[in-house]
């Protein structure tokens, strides 16, 4: 069954934000354009569940859903918490979180915090 090929996991270390989940498809499909209708329905349901989980646990204002499509040979959808109080509210500023962690201007999320998030989720 297609739903068994979908899984959630927290962004791996170094994670730029707590609650940044990935919805992972364990099939080698490049994107949703390749889905059959029943697969699209299962994927949409997983997106709703994952987005609700991120919002419930992080108390964020919105959850962004972004699929970049270049880092892996199968679909990963990033479910990213966004807060109104974020100092840079533009959507494309999410990349700044990666840059800040990689250049040492911002600390990555501690693995203990990620473990607590996963346990709470």
Order of alpha helices (4+ residues) and beta strands (2+ residues): beta-beta-alpha-beta-beta-alpha-alpha
